[in-house]
Amino acid sequence: MITIHKAIQKIYNNVARIDGNTQDDITAKDINGNLIQINWTQVNQQLPIVEAEIEQEKQDAINKKASGKQKLLDLGLTEAEVKALIGV
């Protein structure tokens, strides 16, 4: 669902609200409440791109956490102190 919503937002930058969970019941409206006609071919083409972006965001978060942990260790904190601070 989040992936479909993000794909719609990438294609239709004037979307203000998206309701529904599946292609059959999703509606999109602009800021004035007008329905936006969704081109599902475009949305489906955008899905792999959005999925890759979501996975990259997850990996970036993992990388940032590991980098932050290493920086704390480099400052002289112990593993136990780092774990107490960030749970890693």
C-alpha positions in Angstrom: 0.0 0.0 0.0 2.7 2.5 0.9 4.5 1.6 -2.3 1.5 2.3 -4.4 0.8 5.6 -2.6 4.4 6.7 -3.1 4.3 5.8 -6.8 1.1 7.8 -7.2 2.7 10.8 -5.4 5.7 10.6 -7.7 3.6 10.7 -10.8 1.0 13.2 -9.6 2.7 15.9 -7.7 -0.6 17.7 -7.0 -2.0 14.8 -4.9 -3.1 16.0 -1.5 -4.9 12.9 -0.3 -4.9 9.2 -1.2 -7.4 6.8 0.2 -7.8 3.1 -0.2 -5.4 0.1 -0.1 -5.7 -1.6 -3.5 -5.9 -0.6 -7.1 -9.6 -1.3 -7.1 -10.4 1.1 -4.2 -7.7 3.8 -4.3 -8.8 7.3 -5.0 -6.6 10.4 -5.2 -7.6 14.0 -4.7 -5.9 17.3 -5.3 -5.8 20.1 -2.7 -9.2 21.3 -3.8 -10.8 17.8 -3.3 -11.0 17.1 -7.0 -10.6 13.5 -8.0 -7.4 12.7 -10.0 -7.7 10.1 -12.8 -4.9 7.6 -12.0 -3.1 6.0 -14.9 -2.4 2.6 -13.5 0.0 1.7 -16.3 2.3 4.6 -15.2 1.8 3.7 -11.5 2.8 0.0 -12.2 5.8 1.1 -14.1 6.8 3.3 -11.2 6.5 0.6 -8.5 9.9 -1.1 -9.0 11.6 2.3 -8.8 9.7 3.2 -5.6 10.4 -0.2 -4.1 14.1 0.3 -4.8 14.0 3.7 -3.2 12.3 2.3 -0.1 15.0 -0.4 0.2 17.7 2.2 -0.3 16.2 4.3 2.5 16.3 1.2 4.8 19.9 0.5 3.9 20.9 4.1 4.4 19.4 4.0 7.9 21.3 0.9 8.7 24.5 2.4 7.4 24.0 5.7 9.3 23.4 3.7 12.5 26.6 1.7 12.0 28.6 4.8 11.2 27.3 6.6 14.3 28.2 3.6 16.4 31.7 3.5 15.0 32.1 7.3 15.6 31.1 6.8 19.2 33.6 3.9 19.6 36.3 6.1 17.9 35.6 8.7 20.6 36.5 6.2 23.2 33.1 4.9 24.4 32.9 1.2 25.2 30.6 -1.2 23.5 28.4 -1.2 26.6 28.2 2.6 26.6 27.3 2.7 22.9 24.6 0.0 23.5 23.2 1.9 26.4 22.9 5.0 24.1 21.7 3.6 20.9 20.8 0.0 21.6 23.4 -1.5 19.2 
